[in-house]
Structure formats: C-alpha cells, structure tokens
C-alpha cells in the first residue's frame, strides 16, 4: 500500500517528538508542521529531479493525431520522453494496424522531409512512419497524417507535489525513510552541506538491492 502524505508528515513529526496531525487538521496546520509538509515535498522533488530513470517515475502518455497536423505537445509532466517507444495503436474500427514509429533526428527531418511535408496536399498525406523531437520538445510525425490515429508513448515524469492528506508518493514504500530522514536533517536554516534526499536514497537503494 502506497504511503500517504499524512503518514510521511506524522512519521517525521514523531522523529522530532512532536504531536502528530489528524486528517481533519492537516489542511490548516501552520508553523513547524507546515514546514514539515513542505520538507516532505522538497525531499520527494530532490529524489525525482536529479535522476531521470527511476522506475517509479515511469509512466505512459497518449496523443491523438489528426489529419494535416504535423506536431503535438506532450504531456505537461514529461521530464524525458522515450522516443523509441512511440507507436500507433491498433484500431479495429478503422482497420488500422499497430505500428512502431522509428525515431528521426530533427536535423535529418529538416534536410530530408521538411520541404516535402511543407508542400504536401491532402493527396500526399499518409499514415506516419517516423517521429521526431522538435527543439521545443514537441512530437512531430511524418508523413503528414491522413487520418485520426491513437499514439502511445512512454516517458519519465516530474514529481507532483503532494497536497491532500491521502495523496500517495510514487517512491516505493520500502524507501519511506529516505523521504523522512532528509526532512529531519533539514530543519529551518539547516546547513546546506548536509546530504541531499538523493544521496540518502542512493545509499538505501544499494543496501536494499
């Protein structure tokens, strides 16, 4: 069972020999208890933002390609997309086969496909076979799509702040202490030379593997 925000905060408070918070009071706490809530989120962000490939940051996204549109925004929480996983999903209703899309370097796209796609008319549109990353981190597809297709892809996501008492962390429960310990080591005005949450998480990961 995933560890809740309330559990993380109360486990930290117990380390300080402080009175724990009830779920009713959780949204309105102030002072030191509010600092502990902020510290828990800071520890989770510290773990997540410094390493791309932790499995618990892995998730999947989807896009709907529409006729004539070449580029699409990815999910808002994408930290790193796995461009080798883009694929068109099987669609029995329209008789579309599943297809893995090959990744294309953006410079190669500009050199070899940009002019063709820029002048393409509806008669030139087709099912995409290639995907490329634009400089602003959007997904581009070529040839220009001729129909509506469902595309899936894998990516590693940024951590999302916990807010409600029942919100759960994505870090595995076995490593709960690596979230709690940095909060204890970083009380207000703490020394910046102390270990980060990521340092502690990495040590715990090695010990528990």
N, C-alpha and C positions, 0 to 999 in steps of 0.2 A: 504494500500500500504506500503510495507516494506521501512524502512528508509535507504537512501543511505549513503555511506561513505562521499560523498561531503556534504550532509546535516548535518551529525554529526560534521564534522570538522568546517563548517561555523557557526553552532549554537554555538559551543564552542568559536570561534573567536569573535562572537558578544558579548558574555559574557565578553570578555576582551576589548571590544570596539575597535577591530581590523578590518581592511578591509577584507572582505570575499574573497574567492578564486573562480575563474571561473573554469569550467570543463577543459578548454584548458590549464590553468596554473597548474592544480592540480598535474600532474606527476613530475613537476620540482621545486616545492617550496622548500625552504631551511630555515634554522634558526628556528625561533619560530614556524612558520607554519608547518614545518616538525616535530617539537616536538609535536605539537597538533595531527598530524596524528598518530604518534607513541603512544601518550597518549590514543587515542580512541581505538586502538587495544589492548593496555595494559588493559584498563578498561573492554573490552569485554572478554579478557582472564581471568581476575580476577573473573568475574562472572561465567564463564564456568568451570574453572578448579577446583574450590573449592566445587562444588556441582554436583553430578552425575545425579540427576534425574529431572532436569528442563525439562519440556515437549518440549521446543524449541530445546533441544539437541538430542531429539529422532529422529531416522531415521531407515532405514532398509537396509540390505545387502543381497547378494546372493552368492552362491557357486555352482560350477558345479562339482559334484562327478564323478570320472572316475574309470573304472574297476581296482581293485587292489591297489588303493591309499588309505591309511588309515587316513592321517592328512592333513589339509588345512589351509593356512594363512587366517586370517580375513581381513576385510577392513582396510586400513592403518590408518584411523582416529578413530578407535574403542577406546573409553575410557573404556566402560563397556558393554560387551555383555549380553543380557538377554538369558541365556542358556535354559530357559523354553519355548522359542519361536521357536526353530529350528524345521523346518518341511520340508518334501519332498513335492514338488508341484505336482499337478495333471498334467499328461501328456497323453492327449487323443491319440496322435500318437503312443505311445508305450504301451498304456493301463496300465499306472502306476497310482494307486490310490494315493490321497493325504494322508499323514501320519504325525502326530505329533510325533517327536522323544523325547524319555524320556532322561532326563539328568542322566549321570552316573558319580559318583565321580571317580577321576583319580586313587586313591588307590584301589578302588574296581575293576576298569578295570584291573589294573596290577595283582591283586590277582585272578580274575575270568575269564578274557578274553584274556589277553596278550599272553599266551602260545598258545592258540587256534589260534589267529589271526596270530601269528608269523610263524606258520607251515601250515597255510591254503593254499591249492592249488586252482586253478580256479574252481574246482568242489565243493569247500566249500564256495565260495563267494555267497552272498545273498543281498537282499535289506536291508540296515541298519535299525535298530530299536532303537539304542541308540547313544547318542552324549556325548562326554566328553571333558573337557578342559585340554590341556597339560600344563606342567609348563611354557612353553614359549608362552602361550596364543594362541595356535592354536586349531582348532576344529578337534577332532578325531571321527571317526564313526566306529561302529561295529554292525553286522558282516562286514567284508571287502566287499566293494561294488562290485556287479556283473555286473553293467551296468552304463550308464550315467544318473544321476539324477540331477534335479534342486532343490536346497535347499535354503530356505529363512530364515532370522532371523532378530530380532530387536536388536538395540543397541543404546547406548548414545555416541555421537561423541564429540571429541575435537573441540574447536572453531578453525576456519580457519581465518587467517589474511585477513582483507580487503585490497585490493591493488588498484583497479581501482575506479575512482570516482563514477561509477554506481553500484559498489558492494553493496549488502544489508546485514544488520545484521540479525541474527536469533532471537535476543531478540525481543519480541513483541513491536510494536510502542508505546504502552501505557507507556512503561518504558524507552523511549528515554532519558529522563533527567537523569536517573541513570547511563547512559554512559557519558553524557556531564559533570555532576557535579564533578565526581572524577578527570577529566582532569583539571578542574578549580582548584580543591583543591590540585593537584599535579603538579604545575609548576616546572621548573627545580630547583633541590636542595630543593624540598619541604620536610617538616617534616614527617618522616615515621610513626609518631604516629597518623596521621590523618586517618579518616575512609577509609576503602577499598571500591571498587566498589560493592563488595558483600554485605558489611554492608548496604550500601545505597539502593541497590536493595532489600534486605530483608525487610527493613523498608517500602519501597514503595509498595512492594507486600502485606504486611499486611494491609496497608492503603487502597489499591485498591481492596482487596478481599471483 
